[in-house]
Structures are given as structure tokens and as C-alpha cells.
Amino acid sequence: MASVARGSKFFEQQALAGLAHMRFTTAHRVEGSYSGRHQSRQQGGAGEFVDFREYSGGEDLRRLDWKLLARTGKSFVRLHQEETNLVCTLAIDGSESMAFAGSRTRGGSKLEYAQYLATALAYVISLGQDQVGLALLTEKLADHMPPGSTSLHVTRVMQQIEEIKTNPTAKAAGGLRTLFEQTTRRGVLLYFTDFLMEDLDETFAALRLFRHRGLEVLALHLIHPEEESLPRGTAFRFIGMENEGVLNCSPDEIRTQYAEKFSAHTAMVRQMALAAGCDCRRLSTSVPYLQALGSFLVERSG
């Protein structure tokens, strides 16, 4: 990963060292090739030996083939027919609202937060010798890298994450449907978005397609702290980032109404996600991404 460390500003390898012993796991049984930690739905030969794989630090030492280690001095684990790798796709919302960064004193944009978090997840997923892919979503599928697990592939995924630019659109369903059509394997879809879109119903209908096919869907709902409450002051001009126009007003006049509508929107997003069979996690960009990622991985590890 040395080339990644030099090439992506979002890859903080030293900071990620504390998470190197952790692995991204799935809450559901998945289908794939061989990695040795995730259980396949496929039967036909449960427990049957099929291959060896080089030992990855942090795995259960009971999985080691000790006889092979004694003969060769190399660490390998035995793989069986029912064991399978994890296939993950990082889908990032590229709409213009993701570029919202608030005031300069409150950190970066929602997109930058997603880029740091997605890059770190790509790294953690690759440590487990699992596969990771990338999709950039606007009103269409703007970019798609199918999942892979080689070091070169992961490097390219991180480089593509760094190069993401936003697009002035307020729709997401079309891109998700195209991604669904190009997704041929079960696994996990991690969707990084702020859910500020006009076609919210259609977006969740598209996510439901992935669930019907047997994929696990994790919706990471990104919220900037300055979206949760209006700024203090007498007069402001609010400019829509996705061609919604301009609004001149005093925040104090609409503060209560805004808070109620924002709370209702976030509650509706969670309700729609759960109804679609998706796991939904609300993330504030005020929380350091490493802290959010660490809590996320611990929770999923059980």
C-alpha cells in the first residue's frame, strides 16, 4: 500500500494502524470465492477441503495448518467448501449537496468525510483479503469499478475516490438502478449519502432491488452539523446547491419550523431504510471519521 500512501490524500495509513487488527464483517450470509471468514449459502460439500490461503494477521490461530507450517516455515490456513469471501461495493453520492462544508471553522464537506471514510473502509476490507469496488452515483452511474482484491486494484479504488467531483443533481435512483443491473454477485452495498434528493421514494425502491437479490445494504446517512440547526444572525441568503434558487430571510423567523422539518426528514429516511430492509446509520461529520469507523467495526464484529 506504499504507493497509495503517496498517491491519495485521504489514505492516512499511520492513523489507520490502530484498526489494522479489525475486520469488516457482514451480518448476513453471503456468496463468493474463498476467504475463510464469511459463510456461503451454497451447500454441497460442507466441511470439504478445497484450498490453502496465506494466513492474515488477526485471524484465529486455530485455523492455521500447523503441519504445513512445520514443514515449510510458512503460515497458511485451510479453506473449505462452505467458506467464502466478502464482496463489497462502496457507492458514493456525487450530488452537489454533498459538497456542503458550512463555515471554514467546522471542518470539510460531507463529500470529503465520505472520501476519508470510504478510503479507510477500502483499506480495512482489503486487509481481510476481501473484494472492494466503487460506484459514483449522480442521476446516473457516473463511474463504476467492479470489486477486486489485488493491491493494484485497491490502489485504483482509492485514487478514484480522491478524484470524485460533485454534480448539480437532486436525483439518485437512476444511478442506483444502473448499478443494480451491473451487479452480478451477492455481497454488501455501502451507500454514502446525505439523502437530500427529490426522488427519495424511487431511491429506496432501487435499494430494495439489491435486498431482493440477497445483498446486504448499509445506508450511511451523512449530516453536517450546520444542517442540523440554522446559524444565528439577523439576515442570511441561502443558496440552493442543486439549482433550487435563493432565499433571503432571517433564520430566527424559521428556526423552529426548520428544526421540525429536518427532524421529520431524518426520521423518515430511517423509517424508509428499515422498511426496505436496509441497515441505516446516521453519521455526523463533526465526529472524526476514525472514531466513527472504529465504533462501526466493533458493532459489526458482535
N, C-alpha and C positions, 0 to 999 in steps of 0.2 A: 504493500500500500504506500510505499515511499513516494511514488510518482503522484498519487492522489494528494498526499500531504502538501506537495509543492504546487499542485495544479488547482485545487479547489479551496477557496477562502472559507467555505462552510465546513470543511473537514478539520476538526480540532482533535487530532489523534491523541495528544498528551492528555487533554481533558477527558477523552473517552476511555482512557486506560482504566479508570475505576469501574467501567461497565464491561470490561473485556471478559470477565468470568460469567456474565449473564447471557441468556439466550432468549430470542423471541420465540414464543410458543403459541400454538393455536388451541383454542378452546374446543374445536371440533375435529373429528377425524377427517383426514384429507387424503388425496391421491397423488402419487408421484413416482419418482425413481427411488434411489436409496440414500438415506442419510442416517437413519438409525434412531431417530427420536420421535417421529410422528407416526401415528398408526393409520394404515390404509383401510378403506372399506373393502378392498379386494381380499378374497379368501383364496382357497385353492393352494394349500401348501403352508399353512400357518406353522411357524417354527422351523421351516426348511431352510438350511444354509444356502446362500446364493453367492456371496462375495465377501471380500475384505475391504475395509476403508481405513485410511490413516487416522490414528487417534487424534482427536481435537481436545485441547486443554479444557478442563472443566467438566468433562463427561464422567459418568460413573466408572470407576476403575474396575468394577466387576465385569464390564463389557470387554475388557482387554483380552486378547488371545495370548495368554502367558507362555504357552509352549512356543508360539511363533516368536515372541519376544526373546525367549531364552536362546533360540536357535539363530536368530538374525540380529538381535540387538535393536530391532525396530518395533515401534508400537502400532498395532493395528487392532481394530475391533471387527468382530464377525457380524455380518449383515444377514438378515433373514427375510423370507418372502413377504411377511406381513409388515415390514418396516419401510417407511417411505420418507422422502424429503418434503420440505415445505416450499411452495411456490407463492411468492408474494409480489404484488404489483402496487407500487406507490403512485396513486393518482392525485395530481395536484391541480387545484382550481387556479386557472390563469386569468380569471376575470379581473377587471380594473379595480374593483372594490378591495381585492387582496393587497393592493399597493398602499392602502391607507396606513400611515405611520403616526398620525397625531402630531403633537408638538415634538420638537427635537430633543426635549429632555426626557421623553418617555420610551426611548428605545427605537427599534426599527419597525418595519412594516409587518403585516400579517404574512405576506409572501416570504420575507426574509426569515421569519420564525419557522415557517413551513420548510424552507430550504435547509436550515440548520437541522431541524428535527428529522426530515426525510433523509438527509445525508448520514446522520448518525444511525438511523434505523437501517439504512443500506449496509453500513459497516457491521452493525451487530448481526444482521441476518446473514451476511457473508461469513462471519466468524463461525456460524453453525454449519457451514458448507451447504446452506440452503440457497435457493434461487431468488433473485430480486429483479424486478422490471420497473419501468417508469412510463407514466402516461401524463401528458399535459392536456388539460381539458378547458376549452372555452365553449363557444356554441357548437364547436366541432372537436374532433380528436386532433389537436394541433401537432402532437408528437407521440410516438409510441415505440418503446424499446421492450420487446418480449423478455420475459425472465431468463436469467442466466446466472452462472455461479463462478465463472473464472475471474481471476484478479483483473484482467484487462476489461472484462465486461462491467464489473463493479466500478472500475475507474471511469469508464464511459458514462455510466449512470450518474455518478457524482458530477462529472463535468456537465452533463445535460441539465442536471438540477441547478447548477450555478448559472447557466445561460438562460433560464426561464425569464420571459418577459410577459407582462400582463397585456390583456386585450380588452377594449371597451365593449364588453358584452354583459348582459344580465341573464343569460340562459346557460344551462349546463346539461340538460337532458340529452341533446343530440350527440354530444361528445361521449357521454356515458353509454349510449346505445351502440355507437360505433365500436367503442372499446369492448363491449359485451360480444359483439359479433366476431371480434378478433381474438377473444379469449377462449381457448380450447381446453384448458386444464383447470381442474379444481384447485383451490388454494385459498389465499387471503387477499382481499382488496382493501387497502388502507387509503381512505379518501380524505385529503386535507382541504378543507373549505371553510368559508365563513357563512355559507348558506344564505347569502344576500343575493337572491336570484328571483326572477319573475316567474319561472316555471318550477316552483318548488314541488308541486304535486307530480309533475312529469319526471322530475329528478328522482324522487323516491320510487316512482314506478319503474324507472330504469335500474335503480339499485336493487329493487325486488327481483329483477331478472337474474342478477348474479346469485341471489339467495336461492332462487328456484333451481338453479343449476348446481347448487351444492357448495358454493363458495362462502366463506366467512367474510362479512363486510364490517369494517370498523370505520365509522364516521368520526373524524377528529374535527370538532367544531371550534374553529379559531376565533377568538374575540379579543379585540384591542381594548384596553381599559378605558380609553376615551370614548368608546362606543357605548359603554355601559351607563354613562351619565354625561349630561351636557356641560360644557365649560361655564365658568362663572363670568359674568360680564353683562353689559347693557345692550350691546348691539353686535351682531355677528352676521356674516354672509356664509351660508352653507352652499357648497358647490357639489352637485351630484357627480360622482366619478364615472358613472356609466350612462351619461347623456340624460340625466333626469332633470337638468336645469339648475336654477339658482334660487335660493330662498333667503331673504333678508328678514331677520326677526330678532327679538330679544329672547335669549334662552330661558329667562325666568318665566316668560309667558307660557311656555310649552313644556317646561321641565317635568311636571307631574305626568302629563299625557305621554310624553316621550318615554319615561321610565316604565309606564304601564304597557305601552306597545312593545317596547324592547323585551320586557319580561315575558309577555304573551308570545312573542316570536320565538324566543329561545325554548320556551316550554312546548310550543307547537312542533319545533324541529325535533326535540327529543321524543315526543309522542309519535310523530310520523316515522322516525327511525325505528323505534321499538315495534311499531305496527308492521313495518316492512321486514322485520327480523334482523335488523342491524344493531350492532353494539355502538352506542353513541357516547363519546367522551368530550366534554366541554373543556377547552384549554384557553387560559388567559395568556396573552403574550407578555404579561408582566411577570410571569413565573419563568425562571431560567429554564431553557429547553432541556438541559441535562437533568435538572430536578424532575421535570415532567416525565422525561423518558425513563429515568430510574424508577419512579413510582409506577409507571405503566408496566414496565417489565416485571417488577416484583409482583404486582397484582396478577398478571397473567401466568406467572410461574406457580401460582397457588400457594 
